[in-house]
């Protein structure tokens, strides 16, 4: 093989490797603590080892967003929306498929005594990622810790209830399944104690009660 041809083959392989390294994508959604989609949120992903090192996306009217052309590896995602506290969290991106990422933003309470701590967004995001990856026990533990430290954030009870329902759907043992649904019912009840008019909590509470009642004893 002549030298020019050898150089051409090497260059072709390098280009193919570069293209492969940057063929990953990331998707997800942005919601508030009541589960409602946030439109117009800005999602920035940064990775100093990638070219380009930053990719930006914007959520649509259903809170959905997507990015393509990311290099495989760990990216730092920063999510911003007017009137909400900024969320930031690292996440791995893979060519084989990256699980959708849900970012939950709390409304910015402003300079109010007893306001939520600034790291609540990172905690919620980390818990959401564990939930989306199917690590439900770890996610529930994280959500409960958030609720314990931030009792005013009653909406997190809805997310806890949803995680219990997901666990129940994976159970074949009727006794265990019923127990998980009862924990979900309890969490919906806690959410309604803090927000009696929460329509989502009311609807899902009724649905969960009906599901639990249908399990044979």
C-alpha positions in Angstrom: 0.0 0.0 0.0 1.4 3.4 -1.0 1.9 6.1 1.6 -0.9 8.4 0.2 -3.3 5.6 0.2 -2.4 4.6 3.8 -2.9 8.2 4.9 -6.3 8.2 3.1 -7.4 5.1 4.9 -6.3 6.4 8.3 -8.2 9.7 7.7 -11.3 7.8 6.7 -11.2 5.7 9.8 -10.7 8.8 12.0 -13.7 10.5 10.4 -15.8 7.4 10.9 -14.8 7.2 14.5 -15.6 10.9 15.1 -19.0 10.6 13.5 -19.8 7.5 15.6 -18.7 9.3 18.8 -21.1 12.1 18.1 -24.1 10.2 16.9 -25.9 10.0 20.3 -29.1 11.8 21.1 -30.9 12.9 24.3 -34.6 13.5 24.8 -36.9 14.3 27.7 -39.4 16.7 29.1 -39.6 19.7 31.5 -42.4 19.9 34.0 -43.4 21.8 37.2 -43.9 20.1 40.5 -47.6 19.5 39.7 -46.6 17.5 36.7 -47.7 20.2 34.2 -45.5 20.7 31.1 -43.4 23.9 30.9 -43.2 25.4 27.4 -40.2 27.5 26.3 -37.7 26.1 28.8 -34.1 26.3 27.7 -32.1 23.1 28.0 -28.3 23.4 27.7 -26.0 20.4 27.5 -22.3 21.0 28.0 -19.3 18.7 27.6 -15.8 20.3 27.4 -14.4 17.2 25.6 -17.0 17.3 22.8 -17.2 19.4 19.6 -19.4 21.4 19.8 -19.0 21.6 23.6 -22.6 22.9 24.1 -25.9 22.0 22.5 -29.1 23.9 23.2 -32.8 22.8 22.9 -36.1 24.4 23.8 -39.2 22.6 25.2 -42.4 22.6 23.1 -46.0 23.2 24.3 -46.0 19.7 25.8 -42.7 20.3 27.6 -40.8 17.9 25.3 -37.3 18.5 24.1 -34.6 16.7 22.0 -31.0 17.0 21.1 -29.0 15.1 18.4 -25.3 15.0 17.6 -24.1 14.5 21.1 -20.8 12.8 21.7 -21.1 9.7 24.0 -20.1 10.4 27.6 -21.3 12.5 30.5 -22.9 15.8 29.8 -24.1 18.5 32.2 -27.7 19.6 31.6 -28.8 23.0 32.8 -32.6 23.8 32.5 -34.0 27.3 32.8 -37.5 28.7 32.5 -38.9 32.2 33.5 -40.4 32.1 37.0 -38.7 28.8 37.9 -35.6 27.8 39.8 -32.8 26.6 37.5 -32.0 22.9 37.5 -28.6 21.3 36.8 -27.5 17.7 36.8 -25.0 15.5 35.0 -26.2 12.6 32.9 -24.6 9.9 30.7 -25.4 9.9 27.0 -25.1 6.7 25.0 -25.4 5.8 21.3 -27.3 2.6 22.2 -30.1 4.7 23.7 -30.4 7.2 26.5 -33.5 7.0 28.7 -35.7 10.1 28.4 -34.8 12.7 31.1 -37.6 14.5 33.0 -36.6 17.7 34.6 -38.9 19.0 37.4 -38.7 22.7 38.1 -40.0 24.4 41.2 -41.4 27.9 40.9 -39.0 30.5 42.1 -40.4 31.6 45.5 -38.3 34.8 45.5 -37.0 36.3 48.7 -39.5 34.6 51.0 -38.5 33.3 54.4 -38.3 29.6 54.5 -38.0 29.3 50.7 -36.9 26.0 49.2 -33.1 25.4 49.3 -31.3 26.1 46.0 -30.1 22.5 45.7 -33.7 21.1 45.6 -33.6 21.1 41.7 -30.5 18.8 41.6 -32.1 16.5 44.2 -35.4 16.3 42.2 -33.6 15.8 38.9 -31.4 13.0 40.4 -34.5 11.2 41.8 -36.3 11.6 38.5 -33.4 10.0 36.6 -33.4 7.0 39.0 -37.2 6.7 38.4 -36.8 6.9 34.6 -34.0 4.3 34.7 -36.3 1.9 36.6 -34.5 2.2 39.9 -37.8 2.8 41.7 -36.7 1.9 45.3 -33.8 4.3 45.1 -36.1 7.0 43.6 -38.7 6.6 46.3 -36.1 6.9 49.0 -34.7 10.1 47.4 -38.2 11.6 47.0 -39.0 10.8 50.6 -35.8 12.5 51.8 -36.7 15.6 49.7 -40.2 15.6 51.3 -38.8 15.3 54.8 -36.4 18.2 54.3 -39.0 20.3 52.4 -42.4 19.6 54.0 -43.9 22.6 52.0 -43.2 20.8 48.8 -46.4 18.7 49.1 -46.5 18.0 45.3 -43.6 15.6 45.6 -46.1 13.2 47.2 -47.8 12.8 43.8 -44.5 11.7 42.3 -43.9 9.2 45.2 -47.4 7.8 44.6 -46.7 7.4 40.9 -43.5 5.5 41.7 -45.4 3.1 44.0 -47.9 2.5 41.3 -45.1 1.7 38.8 -43.7 -0.8 41.3 -47.2 -2.3 41.8 -47.5 -2.8 38.0 -44.4 -4.9 38.1 -45.6 -7.2 40.9 -47.3 -10.5 40.3 -48.0 -11.2 44.0 -51.5 -9.7 44.7 -50.6 -9.1 48.4 -47.5 -7.2 47.6 -49.2 -5.3 44.7 -52.1 -4.3 47.0 -49.6 -3.1 49.6 -47.8 -0.9 47.1 -51.1 0.6 45.9 -52.1 1.4 49.5 -48.8 3.3 49.9 -49.6 5.2 46.7 -53.1 6.0 48.1 -51.5 7.3 51.3 -49.1 9.5 49.3 -52.0 11.0 47.2 -53.8 11.7 50.5 -50.7 13.5 51.8 -50.6 15.6 48.6 -54.3 16.6 49.1 -53.6 17.6 52.7 -51.3 20.3 51.3 -53.4 21.1 48.2 -57.0 20.0 48.6 -57.9 21.3 45.1 -55.2 19.4 43.2 -57.1 17.8 40.4 -54.3 15.4 39.4 -54.1 14.0 42.9 -57.9 13.6 43.1 -58.1 11.8 39.8 -55.2 9.5 40.4 -56.3 8.8 43.9 -59.7 7.6 42.6 -58.0 5.5 39.9 -55.6 3.9 42.4 -58.4 3.0 44.8 -60.3 1.3 42.0 -57.2 -0.6 41.0 -56.6 -1.8 44.5 -60.2 -2.8 45.0 -60.1 -4.9 41.8 -57.2 -7.1 43.2 -58.7 -10.4 44.5 -58.1 -11.1 48.2 
